[in-house]
Amino acid sequence: MQGPRRGRGDPMWYMIHILVMRTGQQLFTVSPRLDSAPALAATTAAFLVSLGLAWALYVVV
């Protein structure tokens, strides 16, 4: 039985995170002024999308 494949997912995380953040910049072309709660929700959503996509890519590849 092999151990976990540690370290192989790190580049995927950064590549996906950059794509998610660039997409967010395109969606919010006019730099929005969000209150604390919506800003925290948007940050959390971006993190979860990045994490989910990186995990899916890690599992598939």
N, C-alpha and C positions, 0 to 999 in steps of 0.2 A: 504494500500500500504506500502510495506516495504522500508526502506531506503537502501542505498548502503551497500554492504557487505565489508566494509573496514577492512583491516587487514588480511583477509583470503588469499589474493594473495601474501603476502610477502614471505612465505616459498617457494611457487612455483617459484617466481622470482629467489631466490637464488639457488634452485636446478637446474633449467633450465640453469641459467647463468654458474654454475660450469660445467655442461655437455657441453655447447657450447664452453667454454674456453678450456676444456680438449680435445675436438674434434679438435679445432684449433691448439693445441699443437701437436696433432698426424698428422695433415695435413702438418704442417710446422716443420718437424723433425729437419731440419738444421736451427737453429735460423736465420731467414732471416734479412738482413740489408735493411730495406725499407727507402725510402725517406719520407719526411714529408707527402706529399699528399697521397701516397699509404697506409702509416701507419694509417693516419686519416680515410681513406676509409675503411680499414680493421677493425678498432676499431668501426666505425659507423655501419658497417655491422654486427659485432658480437653483438652489442647492440640491433640493430633492430631485429635480429633473436631471441635473448633472450626475448625481450619484446613481440614479436609476439607469440612465443611459450608459454610463461607464460600467456598471455592474452587468448589464445585459450584453455589452460588447465583450466584457471579460469572460462571461459564461459561453458565449457563442464562439468566440475565437479561442 
